[in-house]
Amino acid sequence: MNIKDRIKQLAQAHSSEFVKVRRHLHQYPELSFQEHHTCAYVRERLLEIGITEIESVAKTGLMATINGKASGKTILLRADMDALPIQEENTVEYASQNNGIMHACGHDVHMTSLLLTTKILWELRKDFSGKVKLLFQPGEELMPGGATLVMKETAYNALGPIPHLGQHVMPNLPAGKVGFRSGLFMASMDEIYITIIGKGGHAAVPEECIDPILVASHVIVAAQQVVSRMASPKTPSVLSFGRIVGDGANNVIPNKVTIEGTFRTYDEVWRTEAIEKLTKLVKSIAEGMGAECIVDIPRGYPHLKNDEELTNAIKKGAIDYLGSNNVVDLDLWMAAEDFAYYSQQNRACFYLLGVGNIQKGITSGLHTPTFNIDESALETGGGLMAWLALQSLL
């Protein structure tokens, strides 16, 4: 039996075991940089498999090593660990037991898939040369991003520039399929915090007030000029506001309004220019209406770029493993990921793992309280990553 068929056989043989692993992780989610139980659980699973070379990274993360039969190339496989502050609404038996916290972005799947990959590669360790680094990274969902902390670790820097592979669940793709895009893939992400300070008072006498709600309305509408009129049509950009807090009443004009949003793009030069233009525009509008304005836009994740040569080779390996009908080409995705930091300094490939199933009613999007997966995707994800890792070590 060839190595590919052995991987498929092992992925299938162990799949039910790792469904249980995924359900445990799903039941006990933890927020960014608080993944203490998760870290301990992953360590236990690694030790059970037989992995003993395990290092702590970024406080609540782990990096483990599988050594092949001889020295050779090295590749890093990454999974993120943290959950989101979302109250789960699924009624499944393995629903979150931690109130207000949910694995709504599939990081439980990413960890489980990498653990399955680990078990497969451990059982095949006498059949390949080289080294596989297994990175279980905390804090992907919260700036500054766990990747930035990992990249400061001595153990990580000792690796030098090596290929990095990562995968992310995608409910829009049916289970059994994966998707790839070489070159630009995911956007940069900056968080926007705007505070407009006016003068509150009775809504019946607006002339005695400086209405921060009115100012905020003008700010939100005018800010869209940054994308619609200041950005090149050739450069994808998104400016969205998702939170406004006025804290007044139907007859009370508040003293201040806070606005929160996000700016995303693929061009780092334009990214800097856009933030400067947005800040100047917002402040000038507020000042012109008599209000004070405080703008805070902390620098977030950079854009994610997949190395073209590596990604094309990985995609070819996926077609060989899954068949051409199960490998699709992806468009730009305006979501952001701190895997982007790795891609800025290493040859990297970040791809999408299909987890949806319309027939089973598994269609909810990422970051929703009803997000779930077709668990057959675990066999695909774990087996495929094992195969791609070995292909990269050749």
Buried (B, 14 or more C-beta within 10 A) or exposed (E): EEBBEBBBEBBEEBBEBBBEBBBBBBBBBBBBBBBEBBBEBBBEBBEEBEBEEBBEBBBBBBBBBBBBEEEEBBBBBBBBBBBBEBEBEBEEEBBBEBEEBBBBBBBBBBBBBBBBBBBBBBBBBEEBBBBBBBBBBBBBBBBBBBBBBBBEBEBBEEBEEBBBBBBBBBBEBBBBBBBBBBEBBBBBBBBBBBBBBBBBBEBEEEEEBBBBBBBBEBBBEBBEBBBEEBBEEEBBBBBEBEEBEBEBEEEBBBBBBBBEBBBBBBBEEBBEBBBEBBBEBBBEBBEEBEBBBBBEBEBBBBBBBBBEEBBBBBBBBBBBBBEEEBBBEBEBBBBBBBBBBBBBEBBBBBBBBBBBBEEEEBEBEBBBBBBBBBBBBBBBBBBBBBBBBBBBBE
